[in-house]
């Protein structure tokens, strides 16, 4: 800015000197100077308006600086007295313009601006588990704000059995917002079931409470036009493993008979203690006893896969895990993915989600996922730690940037290394903890997994560490 002022002053002085050297009359010089001043004034006003529109908070300062430069030019050419009068007038005009633009900027700032999804037009459907506080329709705005074109949400409190009924106005607003912003609720919205639900519970009273909560969620989905519903399979709670799997299948058959179209999506688990779903065989056996195969599916959580012992950190191991899933469960049942790194090492059986690239998985598995044509059109949902909204916005953008990128790309390798470096401290701490746990477990043969926490409601609380 100061350099601009100096250049303007020197140019004006040089022009005046050159004109006088050519022998022009005073009146000719005066008319030429007045015309140049008018052109300069118009040009500087345009610059002032542009700057105030871009940086409204500093508009008055920028305009004042331009005014000072113009005042200096005038002083050199028409005299200090005339310049002072002109400067006063120019400052008044500039001040009014600055105030107008600042006011306009404030109005614009107060407007709710919803950006288009960064992944718009991309075949990979990426989003996060967003909040629905204020009504289910708010989840759509929250998803758009992070650049997602898919999302997950809770349909009610995930920590309470009883919840108020959904308002019809909210349901209508949700469907309208989905249509307006291009979300297909039948394919790209993945509600998550309550943490309290355990369809494998053998206690009749508690099983009924869990089933009613589950059924209520499915009915909410269908009111919203949502076609997928993700839930944790549950815990054995002292029953045999096979009996527990059968109870889940029975509950699904009953729920399907009482609803119309929503697909129940089983989530693979980390495999801690008595939790069902740590093995692909668990998912296979539940599905085998479900009558309507078109209404059951699977969501693979990358953190859970890794914690359960499925290594997906290289192209070879990733392909092997996906092939095993296809052979044991069936590729046709894969409906969605939860996208999470892991704070715990391979086969730790600990469900500890980490931000993308910072954990033990690293960035490579997510590059493989984003370039896997088999996953096109499936909701890929982030459940990573998030303290502020921009974290998920950055991760959505990061995942999208991996599309079409080769594993040996220098920029990709540099990004992967930088992220790994940021998470090194947490990985080191987690690695030490895992080693201590392994040593302790080896010293006590016959004990498997963590000590089970006991809850009066018999809910699926075997591993209190998991997030989703």
C-alpha positions in Angstrom: 0.0 0.0 0.0 2.8 2.4 1.0 4.7 1.6 -2.2 1.6 2.3 -4.3 1.3 5.7 -2.6 4.9 6.6 -3.4 4.6 5.5 -7.0 1.5 7.6 -7.5 3.2 10.7 -6.0 6.3 10.3 -8.2 4.3 9.7 -11.3 2.2 12.8 -10.8 5.2 15.0 -10.2 7.0 13.6 -13.3 3.9 14.2 -15.5 3.6 17.8 -14.3 7.3 18.5 -14.9 7.2 16.9 -18.4 4.1 19.0 -19.4 5.8 22.3 -18.4 8.9 21.4 -20.3 6.9 21.0 -23.5 5.7 24.7 -23.1 2.0 24.0 -22.6 0.0 27.0 -21.3 -1.3 27.1 -17.8 -4.9 26.6 -18.9 -4.0 23.6 -21.0 -2.1 22.0 -18.2 -4.9 22.7 -15.8 -7.5 21.1 -18.0 -5.3 18.0 -18.7 -4.6 17.6 -15.0 -8.3 17.9 -14.1 -9.2 15.1 -16.6 -6.4 12.9 -15.2 -7.5 13.5 -11.7 -11.1 12.5 -12.6 -9.9 9.3 -14.2 -7.6 8.5 -11.2 -10.5 9.2 -8.8 -12.8 6.7 -10.7 -10.0 4.1 -10.8 -9.2 4.5 -7.1 -12.8 4.3 -6.1 -13.1 1.0 -8.0 -10.1 -0.3 -6.1 -11.5 0.9 -2.8 -14.8 -0.8 -3.4 -13.1 -4.1 -4.5 -11.0 -4.1 -1.4 -13.8 -3.3 1.0 -15.9 -6.1 -0.5 -13.2 -8.6 0.0 -12.0 -7.4 3.4 -14.9 -5.4 4.8 -13.3 -5.1 8.3 -10.4 -3.0 6.8 -12.3 -1.1 4.2 -12.1 2.3 5.9 -8.4 1.9 6.4 -7.7 1.0 2.8 -9.9 3.8 1.5 -8.2 6.3 3.8 -4.7 5.3 2.5 -5.8 5.7 -1.1 -7.3 9.1 -0.2 -4.0 10.2 1.3 -2.2 9.2 -1.9 -4.6 11.2 -4.1 -4.4 14.2 -1.7 -0.6 14.2 -2.2 -1.0 14.2 -6.0 -3.4 17.1 -5.8 -1.1 19.1 -3.5 1.7 18.8 -6.0 -0.4 20.0 -8.9 -3.1 22.4 -7.7 -1.8 23.7 -4.5 -2.0 22.8 -0.8 -5.2 24.9 -0.1 -7.2 23.3 -3.0 -5.9 19.9 -2.1 -7.0 20.2 1.5 -10.6 21.0 0.3 -10.6 18.2 -2.2 -9.2 15.7 0.3 -11.9 16.5 2.8 -14.6 15.9 0.2 -12.9 12.7 -1.1 -12.7 11.3 2.4 -16.4 11.9 3.0 -17.3 10.1 -0.2 -15.0 7.2 0.6 -16.2 7.0 4.1 -19.8 6.7 2.9 -18.8 4.0 0.4 -16.8 2.1 3.0 -19.8 2.2 5.5 -22.1 0.9 2.8 -19.9 -2.0 1.9 -19.2 -3.0 5.5 -23.0 -3.0 6.2 -23.5 -5.2 3.1 -20.7 -7.6 4.4 -22.4 -7.8 7.8 -25.7 -8.7 6.2 -24.0 -11.4 4.1 -22.1 -12.8 7.1 -25.4 -13.2 8.9 -27.0 -15.2 6.1 -26.8 -19.0 6.3 -24.6 -20.0 3.4 -24.6 -23.7 2.5 -21.7 -24.7 0.3 -22.1 -27.4 -2.4 -20.7 -30.8 -1.6 -17.1 -31.0 -2.5 -17.7 -34.5 -3.7 -20.5 -33.5 -6.0 -20.3 -35.5 -9.2 -17.9 -38.0 -7.7 -18.9 -41.6 -7.5 -17.6 -42.1 -4.0 -20.1 -41.1 -1.4 -18.2 -39.6 1.5 -19.5 -38.0 4.7 -19.5 -38.2 8.5 -21.7 -39.1 11.4 -23.2 -35.6 11.9 -25.4 -34.1 14.6 -29.2 -33.9 14.3 -29.6 -31.5 17.2 -32.5 -29.2 16.5 -34.3 -31.7 14.3 -33.3 -34.5 11.9 -33.3 -32.0 9.0 -30.3 -30.3 10.6 -28.2 -33.3 9.7 -28.4 -32.4 6.1 -27.1 -28.9 6.7 -24.3 -30.2 8.9 -23.3 -32.7 6.2 -23.2 -30.0 3.5 -21.1 -27.8 5.8 -18.3 -30.4 5.8 -18.5 -31.0 2.0 -20.2 -34.5 2.3 -22.5 -36.1 -0.1 -23.5 -38.9 2.3 -24.0 -38.9 6.1 -24.9 -40.9 9.2 -26.9 -39.7 12.3 -28.7 -40.9 15.4 -32.5 -40.8 15.0 -32.9 -40.2 18.7 -30.8 -40.3 21.9 -28.4 -43.2 21.7 -28.2 -43.4 25.5 -31.9 -43.6 26.5 -34.5 -46.2 26.0 -37.4 -43.8 25.8 -37.4 -40.9 23.3 -40.1 -38.4 22.1 -41.9 -39.3 18.9 -40.5 -37.6 15.8 -42.4 -34.5 14.7 -44.1 -34.8 11.4 -42.9 -31.3 10.5 -39.3 -32.4 11.1 -39.8 -35.5 8.9 -41.3 -33.4 6.1 -38.4 -30.9 6.4 -35.9 -33.8 6.2 -37.3 -35.3 3.0 -37.6 -31.8 1.4 -34.0 -30.9 2.3 -32.7 -34.3 0.9 -34.5 -33.6 -2.4 -33.3 -30.0 -2.5 -29.6 -30.8 -1.9 -29.4 -34.0 -3.9 -29.1 -36.6 -1.1 -30.7 -40.0 -1.8 -32.0 -41.1 1.7 -32.6 -44.5 0.3 -28.9 -45.1 -0.5 -26.6 -42.5 1.1 -28.0 -41.9 4.6 -26.9 -44.4 7.2 -28.5 -44.0 10.7 -26.7 -45.6 13.6 -28.7 -47.6 16.1 -28.7 -46.9 19.8 -25.8 -48.2 21.9 -28.3 -49.8 24.2 -29.7 -52.2 21.7 -28.6 -55.9 22.2 -30.8 -58.2 20.1 -28.8 -61.2 21.4 -29.9 -60.6 25.0 -31.4 -63.8 26.5 -33.3 -62.0 29.3 -36.9 -61.9 28.0 -37.8 -58.5 29.5 -34.5 -56.8 28.4 -34.7 -58.4 25.0 -38.2 -56.9 24.5 -37.0 -53.5 25.5 -34.1 -53.8 23.1 -36.3 -55.0 20.3 -38.9 -52.2 20.8 -36.1 -49.6 20.6 -34.8 -51.3 17.4 -38.2 -51.4 15.8 -38.8 -47.8 16.7 -35.6 -46.8 14.8 -36.7 -48.7 11.7 -40.1 -47.1 11.7 -38.4 -43.7 12.0 -36.2 -44.6 9.0 -39.2 -45.4 6.9 -41.0 -42.2 7.8 -37.9 -40.3 6.6 -37.5 -42.4 3.4 -34.2 -43.8 4.7 -33.3 -47.2 3.2 -30.4 -48.3 5.5 -30.1 -48.8 9.2 -26.8 -49.7 10.8 -26.5 -51.4 14.2 -24.1 -53.4 16.4 -25.0 -57.1 16.5 -24.8 -57.3 20.3 -23.2 -59.4 23.1 -23.7 -63.0 24.2 -24.1 -62.1 27.9 -23.4 -65.6 29.1 -25.3 -67.5 26.4 -23.6 -69.7 23.9 -22.2 -67.9 20.8 -24.4 -69.8 18.3 -27.6 -69.2 20.4 -26.8 -65.5 20.5 -26.4 -65.3 16.8 -29.7 -67.1 16.4 -31.5 -64.6 18.6 -30.2 -61.7 16.4 -31.6 -63.4 13.3 -34.9 -64.1 14.9 -35.2 -60.4 15.9 -34.4 -59.3 12.4 -37.1 -61.6 10.9 -39.7 -60.2 13.3 -38.6 -56.6 12.6 -38.8 -57.1 8.8 -42.3 -58.5 9.1 -43.4 -55.3 11.0 -41.7 -52.8 8.6 -41.7 -52.3 4.8 -38.4 -51.7 3.2 -35.5 -50.5 5.4 -32.4 -52.7 5.2 -30.9 -53.8 8.5 -27.1 -53.4 8.3 -24.9 -55.4 10.7 -21.7 -53.8 11.7 -18.5 -55.8 12.1 -16.9 -55.4 15.5 -13.4 -55.3 17.1 -13.9 -58.7 18.7 -13.4 -57.8 22.4 -14.8 -60.1 25.0 -18.3 -61.4 24.4 -19.2 -58.9 21.6 -20.7 -60.5 18.4 -19.4 -59.6 15.0 -15.6 -59.7 15.4 -15.4 -62.5 12.8 -16.9 -62.6 9.3 -18.4 -65.9 10.2 -20.6 -64.2 12.8 -22.1 -62.0 10.1 -22.5 -64.9 7.8 -24.3 -67.1 10.3 -26.7 -64.3 11.3 -27.6 -63.6 7.6 -28.0 -67.3 6.9 -31.1 -67.4 9.2 -32.6 -64.2 7.9 -35.6 -65.0 5.7 -35.6 -61.9 3.6 -32.1 -61.6 2.3 -32.9 -58.4 0.5 -33.3 -56.6 3.8 -30.0 -57.5 5.5 -26.5 -56.2 4.8 -23.2 -55.4 6.3 -21.2 -52.2 7.2 -17.4 -52.7 7.4 -15.7 -50.5 9.9 -12.0 -50.1 9.0 -10.9 -49.6 12.7 -12.9 -52.6 13.7 -11.4 -54.7 10.9 -7.9 -53.8 12.0 -8.6 -54.3 15.7 -10.0 -57.7 14.9 -6.9 -58.8 13.1 -7.7 -58.0 9.4 -4.7 -56.1 8.1 -5.6 -53.8 5.2 -2.4 -51.6 5.2 -1.1 -52.8 1.8 -2.7 -53.5 -1.6 -2.1 -57.2 -1.2 -3.5 -57.5 2.3 -6.4 -55.2 1.5 -7.4 -57.4 -1.5 -7.0 -60.5 0.6 -9.4 -59.2 3.3 -12.0 -58.1 0.8 -11.7 -61.5 -0.9 -12.2 -63.2 2.4 -15.3 -61.1 3.1 -16.7 -62.0 -0.3 -16.1 -65.7 0.2 -17.4 -65.9 3.7 -20.2 -63.3 3.8 -20.7 -62.3 0.2 -19.9 -59.0 -1.6 -23.5 -58.4 -2.4 -24.2 -57.8 1.3 -21.7 -54.9 1.7 -23.9 -51.8 2.0 -21.5 -49.2 3.6 -18.2 -48.5 5.3 -17.2 -46.7 8.4 -13.9 -44.8 7.7 -11.7 -44.7 10.7 -8.0 -45.0 11.5 -7.0 -46.9 14.6 -5.3 -45.7 17.8 -4.5 -49.3 18.7 -2.3 -51.8 17.0 -3.3 -54.7 14.7 -5.4 -57.4 16.4 -5.6 -55.4 19.7 -9.4 -56.0 19.9 -9.7 -52.4 21.1 -12.1 -50.1 19.3 -10.3 -46.8 19.4 -11.0 -44.6 16.5 -8.3 -42.2 15.2 -8.2 -39.4 12.6 -7.3 -40.4 9.1 -3.6 -41.1 8.6 -2.6 -40.5 12.3 -3.1 -44.0 13.5 -1.7 -47.5 13.0 -3.5 -47.9 9.6 -1.9 -44.9 8.0 -3.1 -43.2 4.8 -2.6 -46.1 2.3 -5.8 -48.1 3.2 -7.9 -45.1 2.6 -6.3 -44.5 -0.8 -7.1 -48.1 -1.7 -10.7 -47.6 -0.5 -11.2 -44.4 -2.5 -10.0 -46.1 -5.6 -12.0 -49.3 -5.2 -14.7 -49.4 -7.9 -16.6 -52.0 -5.9 -17.3 -49.3 -3.3 -18.7 -46.7 -5.7 -22.1 -45.5 -4.5 -21.8 -46.9 -1.0 -21.9 -44.4 1.9 -18.4 -44.0 3.3 -18.9 -42.5 6.8 -16.2 -40.9 8.9 -16.5 -41.6 12.7 -13.1 -40.1 13.6 -12.5 -37.9 16.7 -13.8 -34.4 16.0 -13.6 -31.3 18.3 -14.6 -28.8 15.6 -16.5 -29.1 12.3 -13.5 -28.3 10.1 -11.8 -31.5 11.1 -14.4 -33.6 9.2 -14.4 -31.0 6.4 -10.6 -31.5 6.0 -10.9 -35.2 6.1 -13.6 -35.3 3.5 -11.4 -33.2 1.3 -8.4 -35.4 2.0 -10.3 -38.6 1.1 -11.6 -37.0 -2.1 -8.1 -36.0 -3.0 -7.0 -39.6 -3.0 -9.2 -40.5 -5.9 -7.1 -41.4 -8.9 -3.8 -41.2 -7.0 -1.2 -43.9 -7.3 0.6 -45.3 -4.2 4.0 -44.1 -5.4 2.8 -40.5 -6.0 5.4 -38.2 -4.4 2.7 -35.8 -3.0 0.7 -38.7 -1.6 3.8 -40.1 0.1 4.7 -36.8 1.6 1.2 -36.3 2.9 1.1 -39.8 4.4 4.5 -39.2 6.0 3.4 -35.9 7.5 0.2 -37.4 8.9 2.1 -40.4 10.3 4.6 -38.0 12.0 1.7 -36.1 13.7 0.3 -39.3 15.2 3.6 -40.9 16.2 3.4 -39.9 19.9 -0.1 -41.5 20.3 1.0 -44.6 18.4 4.0 -45.0 20.6 2.0 -44.7 23.8 -0.6 -47.2 22.5 2.0 -49.6 21.4 3.6 -49.7 24.8 0.2 -50.2 26.5 -0.6 -53.1 24.1 2.6 -54.8 24.9 2.0 -54.5 28.6 -1.5 -55.9 28.2 -0.2 -58.8 26.1 2.3 -59.7 28.8 -0.3 -59.5 31.5 -2.7 -61.7 29.5 0.0 -64.3 28.9 0.6 -64.5 32.6 -3.1 -65.4 33.2 -4.0 -68.2 30.9 -7.6 -69.0 30.5 -8.8 -65.4 30.6 -9.9 -64.0 27.3 -10.3 -60.3 26.5 -11.3 -57.5 28.9 -13.2 -58.0 32.0 -16.8 -57.5 31.1 -18.6 -54.5 32.5 -22.0 -55.3 34.0 -25.0 -53.0 33.3 -28.4 -53.5 34.8 -30.1 -53.1 31.4 -28.1 -55.8 29.8 -27.1 -53.5 26.9 -24.3 -54.1 24.5 -21.6 -52.6 26.7 -18.9 -55.2 26.6 -16.4 -52.8 25.2 -17.0 -49.3 26.6 -14.3 -47.8 24.4 -16.0 -47.9 21.0 -17.6 -44.8 19.6 -19.7 -46.1 16.7 
